[in-house]
């Protein structure tokens, strides 16, 4: 697992529960975090190396990863340090300044709701 380059695309996960179960049972996409406990543990084993390669590729001093499957936190770990000059290590509870990325989080949440039929892109906020 390596971070996608500029010309690579990420695999889209199915949005429905049944679709996620099919992906988990088939093992498609190099592993998945959905499904039975064994399907969760398999990709986590490679996550340390993936995070380390990603930090090097993007010149990031540290990062934290949290993975939730269903309603359970199944993985939480910090990698590296909090600043380029070194210092305190990153852990699962490190708080990062994320700047303007919250707009992307909101848009992703809206896209998921559209995909699930909960709203439409053309809906007006005042009508919701």
PyMOL commands that set and color helices and strands:
alter all, ss='L'
color gray80, all
select helices_A, chain A and resi 17-26+28-30+37-57+99-115+125-127
alter helices_A, ss='H'
color red, helices_A
select strands_A, chain A and resi 62-69+72-83+86-89
alter strands_A, ss='S'
color yellow, strands_A
deselect
rebuild
show_as cartoon
